[in-house]
């Protein structure tokens, strides 16, 4: 992939623009259904509580071996915890700079509650929604379904985009496959809890924050 050919950027939200791990930690240690059990949980112990599945490559509440489904439901139902995903540093500044350079930018967020997630995104990303297009997609029963593939393809038609000029920046491994299958270029975001990509995806560029993505795009 030649970064200079890229004109369109789809940013995943959780793990890329916003810190979902922060939300998970405060949910486990603060929600009335779980705070007694996890009151002594240390930040670095999150992967012990939420084992990372190979196809995910990042933390998910639903991977808790006994309470995953219940945790996911409770998290989505409580807006205090659901919205407690602060933006990573410099997100607004980088999005603004890339907009000034002519990149078309979108969010691509998969969720079980599209209305609640869209409201959260419009709030936290309010400084940039004059140019940032917010796209939320409804998950199916499983996290690794075709939801993002289908929505990406819809967006290419809706906004007249060329997949070959498009990147999806995402932390989940299954969404790297979604980008590839849709015809776009995958870019992976990493944090301290993400696991390595499978060998067959080792060619995908990986970055620790969106400032690094910006520098890569600009050839720095």
Protein Blocks (a to p, Z undefined) as FASTA:
>chain_A
ZZklpcbdcddfehplpcfklmmmmmmmmgmklmmmmmmpcfklmmmmmccdfklopacf
klpmklmmmmmmmmmmmmklmmmcccdehklmmmmmmmmnopacddddddfblklmmmmm
mmmmmmmmmmmccddddddfbfklcklmmmmmmmmmmnopafklcccddfbfklmmmmmm
nopacdddddfkbccddfklmmpccdfbfklmmmmmnoZZ
